[in-house]
């Protein structure tokens, strides 16, 4: 399923609706749908606010693919080059009081927690973030 969004925070509701359609079509488990919603919403929000903050109405493309035992989401944008994997080892202190926590960093922490594989590459003027979520199907009865 190929999806296209504008660099506008209002597009997040459309993203959620599109994930619901994809999930229904492929009979995805609610835990997989939750992870996809959380992680794609976080990634899109970061792209809109940080990567494309000075570029209105730029396109962000998401390709959702169901493979044998996983969902692969590939996000492409032409925003500022940014490799989120460079900060993955810097986990936020989730035990600290809210007032003492550093701003930011929680989103990619959650992506790392909920996704099974994350890859980044820069191709020409495109950021390409690929996230994979394994699907654990229950054993068939019969």
C-alpha positions as CSV (number, residue, x, y, z in Angstrom):
1,X,0.0,0.0,0.0
2,X,1.6,3.3,-1.1
3,X,0.6,6.3,1.0
4,X,1.4,10.0,0.5
5,X,1.1,12.8,3.0
6,X,1.8,16.5,3.0
7,X,4.2,18.0,5.6
8,X,1.4,19.1,7.8
9,X,0.7,17.8,11.3
10,X,-3.0,17.5,10.3
11,X,-2.1,14.5,8.1
12,X,-1.6,12.3,11.2
13,X,-5.3,11.5,11.3
14,X,-5.2,10.4,7.7
15,X,-2.2,8.2,8.6
16,X,-4.1,6.5,11.4
17,X,-7.1,5.9,9.1
18,X,-4.8,4.4,6.4
19,X,-3.1,2.1,8.9
20,X,-6.6,0.9,10.0
21,X,-7.5,0.1,6.3
22,X,-4.2,-1.8,5.8
23,X,-4.7,-3.7,9.1
24,X,-8.2,-4.7,8.3
25,X,-7.3,-5.9,4.8
26,X,-4.5,-8.1,6.2
27,X,-6.2,-9.1,9.4
28,X,-3.4,-7.8,11.6
29,X,-3.3,-8.4,15.3
30,X,-4.2,-5.3,17.5
31,X,-0.6,-5.3,19.0
32,X,0.9,-5.0,15.5
33,X,-1.6,-2.2,14.6
34,X,-0.7,-0.4,17.9
35,X,3.0,-0.6,17.1
36,X,2.5,0.6,13.5
37,X,0.3,3.5,14.6
38,X,2.7,4.6,17.4
39,X,5.9,4.3,15.4
40,X,4.7,5.7,12.1
41,X,3.0,8.6,13.9
42,X,6.2,9.4,15.7
43,X,8.4,9.1,12.6
44,X,6.0,11.3,10.5
45,X,5.7,13.9,13.3
46,X,9.5,14.2,13.5
47,X,9.8,14.5,9.8
48,X,7.2,17.3,9.7
49,X,8.4,19.2,12.7
50,X,12.2,18.8,12.3
51,X,13.1,17.6,8.8
52,X,10.6,19.6,6.8
53,X,9.9,22.5,9.2
54,X,10.7,25.2,6.7
55,X,9.2,23.4,3.7
56,X,5.4,23.6,3.4
57,X,3.4,21.1,1.4
58,X,6.3,18.7,0.8
59,X,5.5,15.1,0.2
60,X,6.2,12.2,2.6
61,X,5.7,8.8,1.2
62,X,5.1,5.6,3.1
63,X,5.1,2.2,1.5
64,X,3.5,-0.5,3.7
65,X,4.1,-4.1,2.7
66,X,3.0,-7.3,4.2
67,X,5.6,-10.0,3.8
68,X,5.4,-13.6,5.0
69,X,5.9,-12.9,8.7
70,X,6.3,-9.1,9.0
71,X,5.1,-5.7,8.0
72,X,7.7,-3.4,6.4
73,X,7.1,0.3,6.5
74,X,9.4,2.4,4.3
75,X,9.2,6.2,4.8
76,X,10.8,8.6,2.3
77,X,11.1,12.3,2.5
78,X,13.4,15.0,1.1
79,X,13.9,16.8,4.4
80,X,17.1,17.7,6.2
81,X,19.4,14.6,6.2
82,X,18.9,12.8,9.5
83,X,19.9,9.4,10.6
84,X,17.8,8.5,13.7
85,X,20.0,5.4,14.3
86,X,22.9,7.6,15.4
87,X,21.0,8.4,18.6
88,X,19.5,5.0,19.3
89,X,22.1,4.3,22.0
90,X,21.1,7.4,23.9
91,X,18.0,6.2,25.8
92,X,16.0,8.7,27.8
93,X,15.8,8.4,31.5
94,X,12.3,7.1,31.9
95,X,12.8,6.7,35.7
96,X,13.5,10.4,36.2
97,X,10.8,12.8,37.3
98,X,9.0,14.5,34.3
99,X,10.5,17.9,35.2
100,X,14.0,16.5,35.2
101,X,13.9,14.7,31.9
102,X,15.6,16.0,28.8
103,X,13.3,17.2,26.0
104,X,13.0,14.8,23.1
105,X,14.4,11.4,22.4
106,X,11.4,9.4,23.6
107,X,9.9,8.9,20.2
108,X,12.8,7.0,18.7
109,X,13.2,5.1,22.0
110,X,9.6,3.9,21.4
111,X,10.3,3.0,17.8
112,X,13.3,1.0,18.9
113,X,11.2,-0.7,21.5
114,X,8.2,-1.6,19.3
115,X,9.9,-2.3,15.9
116,X,12.0,-5.4,15.3
117,X,14.3,-3.9,12.8
118,X,15.1,-0.3,11.8
119,X,17.3,0.8,8.9
120,X,18.2,4.2,7.5
121,X,19.8,5.3,4.3
122,X,20.2,8.5,2.3
123,X,19.6,8.2,-1.4
124,X,20.2,11.4,-3.4
125,X,18.1,14.0,-1.5
126,X,15.9,11.4,0.2
127,X,15.9,10.2,3.8
128,X,14.7,6.6,3.7
129,X,13.7,5.0,7.0
130,X,12.6,1.3,6.9
131,X,11.0,-0.2,10.0
132,X,10.0,-3.9,10.2
133,X,7.5,-5.3,12.6
134,X,7.3,-9.1,13.0
135,X,3.9,-10.7,13.0
136,X,3.3,-13.5,15.4
137,X,0.3,-15.3,14.0
138,X,-1.5,-17.8,16.3
139,X,-1.2,-21.4,15.3
140,X,-4.1,-22.5,13.1
141,X,-6.7,-24.7,14.7
142,X,-7.9,-27.8,13.0
